Amino acid sequence: MRTRLTELLGIDCPIIQGGMMWVGRAELASAVSNAGGLGILTALTQPTPDDLRREIERCRSMTSKPFGVNLTILPSVTPPPYAEYRRAIIESGVKIVETAGYKPQEHVDDFKSHGVKVVHKCTAVRHALAAERMGVDAISIDGFECAGHPGEDDIAGLILIPAAADKLKIPVVASGGFGDGRGLAAALALGAEGITMGTRFCATVEAPIHDNAKQLIVANDERGTNLIFRKLHNTARVAKNSVSDKVVEILLSSNAKFDDVAHLVRGVKGRELLETGDLDAGLIWAGQVQGLIHDIPTVAVLINRIMCEAGEIIRSRLAAMVAYG
Ligand SMILES: Cc1cc2nc3c(=O)[nH]c(=O)nc-3n(C[C@H](O)[C@H](O)[C@H](O)COP(=O)(O)O)c2cc1C
C-alpha cells in the first residue's frame, strides 16, 4: 500500500504506533517498525535525556527500519527539560518525531532546521491548521474515541478526519478508535493517508506491560472507558476501573478540585499498574476501540492482518459494490 504517508516516512504500511507513556519503549517500537509500520519511543518515559539517548540506541540495535520519538508537551508547574530531550532526539540522529500538546513551535522549528520530519498530533482542525503553518510535515488527528487527551470539542473521527482532510494540504493521519483493517480502509476513504493506533498496540505480545493490563483491554467492550478531568478542561479518556470510577465520582461534586484526585491519578500509580498488573493501582489509558480488541497477537501478525483485511475490503468488498451496485 502506497500513500503520501508511507512516502513521507519511508515505511511499508501506513500505520503509526502513537507515543504512549510507559509503553512506548524499544521492544514495542522496534516490533512495529520491523513489521513495516512506524514505531515510536516516548521521550518522557525515560527519566532523563541521557536515558532517552540510550533507549534510542537500544531501539536501533533491534531494528534497521525507521522509527520515531514522541515528545509530548504539557503545561506543568515543573516542566521536564524539554529542550534537552529535544537535543537528545536530534543528536541521536532520529529522523521522525511525533509532537503532541501545548505550543510546539520552538520544538518544530528546531526539529525542522535539523532535517527531522514532524508529525504533529492534535484534536482540532484549527490546531492542525496552526501546526501546518508552523511547518510540520503531517498531522495525526485524534477523534473523540481516542485514548489519552481527546480535547474539549467532542468531535468523533467520522467528522474530524474528513474535516481535517478538507482543510489541510499536508497528509492527515487518522487517530483514535482504529484497531483493524476495516478502520484502516475507512480512514483512507475519509481522506486520511494512514492511521495511528495506541490502545490496539497495548494488547500485543511485545507491548512491555503486565499481561493483566492486556487482558483488561481484551475483556472491556466499547463502553469500557471513563472521561476524567472534564470540568478541569483537560479531558482524558482512560479505561474504566475502580480508580477512574472514583475520580469521576469525586469530580462530580460541585466544589471538587484537582487536588482532591491528585493522589489517584499520579503517573507513578499508572506505571505501577502497568508493571505489577494490579488493576486497582492507578489509571490505565485506553480508548473505545477496546470493543474491537479480542486477542493479544504479535505486532507482526496484527499489522499483517490489518493490511490484508484493508486490502481485501478495498479490492473486493467495496469494488464489488461499485461494479454490481
Ligand atoms: C497507554 C497509553 C499512553 C499514551 N500516552 C501518550 C503520550 O504520552 N503522549 C501522546 O501524545 N499520546 C499518548 N497516548 C495517545 C496515543 O498516542 C494515541 O493518540 C491514541 O492512543 C489513539 O487512540 P486509540 O487508543 O483509540 O488508538 C497514549 C495512549 C495510550 C493507550
The ligand as a Tripos MOL2 file, in Angstrom:
@<TRIPOS>MOLECULE
LIG
   31    33     1     0     0
SMALL
NO_CHARGES

@<TRIPOS>ATOM
      1 C1         -1.3380    3.7550   27.3780 C.3       1 LIG1
      2 C2         -1.3720    4.9940   26.5240 C.ar      1 LIG1
      3 C3         -0.4980    6.0350   26.8010 C.ar      1 LIG1
      4 C4         -0.4990    7.1720   25.9770 C.ar      1 LIG1
      5 N1          0.4240    8.1720   26.2300 N.ar      1 LIG1
      6 C5          0.5320    9.2020   25.3520 C.ar      1 LIG1
      7 C6          1.5800   10.1610   25.4890 C.ar      1 LIG1
      8 O1          2.3920   10.1160   26.4170 O.2       1 LIG1
      9 N2          1.6600   11.1440   24.5490 N.ar      1 LIG1
     10 C7          0.7950   11.2240   23.4990 C.ar      1 LIG1
     11 O2          0.9340   12.1220   22.6710 O.2       1 LIG1
     12 N3         -0.2190   10.3350   23.3530 N.ar      1 LIG1
     13 C8         -0.3520    9.3260   24.2400 C.ar      1 LIG1
     14 N4         -1.3440    8.3900   24.0590 N.ar      1 LIG1
     15 C9         -2.2640    8.5330   22.9050 C.3       1 LIG1
     16 C10        -1.7990    7.7070   21.6900 C.3       1 LIG1
     17 O3         -0.5780    8.1400   21.1870 O.3       1 LIG1
     18 C11        -2.8390    7.7860   20.5370 C.3       1 LIG1
     19 O4         -3.0020    9.1350   20.1440 O.3       1 LIG1
     20 C12        -4.1840    7.2280   20.9580 C.3       1 LIG1
     21 O5         -4.0000    6.0680   21.7400 O.3       1 LIG1
     22 C13        -5.0250    6.9000   19.7440 C.3       1 LIG1
     23 O6         -6.2510    6.3670   20.1450 O.3       1 LIG1
     24 P1         -6.5540    4.7770   20.2550 P.3       1 LIG1
     25 O7         -6.0330    4.3870   21.6020 O.co2     1 LIG1
     26 O8         -8.0210    4.6830   20.1320 O.co2     1 LIG1
     27 O9         -5.8020    4.0980   19.1440 O.co2     1 LIG1
     28 C14        -1.4070    7.2710   24.8970 C.ar      1 LIG1
     29 C15        -2.2890    6.2170   24.6450 C.ar      1 LIG1
     30 C16        -2.2890    5.0850   25.4460 C.ar      1 LIG1
     31 C17        -3.2430    3.9580   25.1260 C.3       1 LIG1
@<TRIPOS>BOND
     1     1     2 1
     2     2     3 ar
     3     2    30 ar
     4     3     4 ar
     5     4     5 ar
     6     4    28 ar
     7     5     6 ar
     8     6     7 ar
     9     6    13 1
    10     7     8 2
    11     7     9 ar
    12     9    10 ar
    13    10    11 2
    14    10    12 ar
    15    12    13 ar
    16    13    14 ar
    17    14    15 1
    18    14    28 ar
    19    15    16 1
    20    16    17 1
    21    16    18 1
    22    18    19 1
    23    18    20 1
    24    20    21 1
    25    20    22 1
    26    22    23 1
    27    23    24 1
    28    24    25 2
    29    24    26 1
    30    24    27 1
    31    28    29 ar
    32    29    30 ar
    33    30    31 1
@<TRIPOS>SUBSTRUCTURE
     1 LIG1         1 GROUP 0 **** ****
